[in-house]
Amino acid sequence: MNGSTRLSDQEKREMREDAHDVERAKVFRAARVSSQTGSLDAYINFLSENMELFDFVPTIRNTANYKL
């Protein structure tokens, strides 16, 4: 198991419907293009401005082979 959440049959059906909907495809394409047009500085600024919105607690991983 890879730790991913299993999708319900309804979620799978909704994803298939989204995949066949031309208007939804346009929305997803526009969102992807919009997200890729920013610079690295804009991305870092976005992360910096929103850091307080999330609680970040690093997890401890004990490994036997000293790899992450």
N, C-alpha and C positions, 0 to 999 in steps of 0.2 A: 504494500500500500504506500502511496506517495504522499499522503497527508492532505490530498485535495478533497473537497467536499463533493459528495455524490449529488448529482442533480436529480430532481424528481421527474417523473414522466411529464408533468405539466410544464416544468421549466424547459425540458428538452423540446417539447412541442412549441412553446413560445419562441425559443431560439430559432427553430426551423422557420416559423412564420416570419420572424424578423429578417431572416436570411433571404426570403423570397419577396419581401416588401421593398419595392423600388424607392419609395419615399424614405424609409428607414435607412436604406443603404446610402442615400444622399446625405442624411443627417450624420451618420457614422463617418462617412468620407470627409465631410466638412470639419467634424471634430478632430479627426486625425490630422488633416492638413493644418488646422489652427494650432494644434499642439506641437507640430513640428516646425513652425515658423519662428518660434522664439529663439533667443540666443541663450548661451550658457549662463550669462549674467542674469538674464530675466528669470531663468529657472532657479538659480540660487537665491535671488531676491524673493521669489514666490515661496520657496521652502523656508527662508528666514522669517518671512512675515507670518507664516502659519504654524511655526513650531510649537507655540503655546497651546494650540488647539488639540494636540495629541500627547498622550502619556506614553513616553518611550521608556521601556525597561528592558535592557539587554538580557538575553537568556544566557545561562551558563551551559557550556557544552564541554563535557569531559570526554576527551578522545584518547585512545590508546596509541594512535599512530602519529600524534602531534600535527594533524592536519585540521583545518577548519571545517 
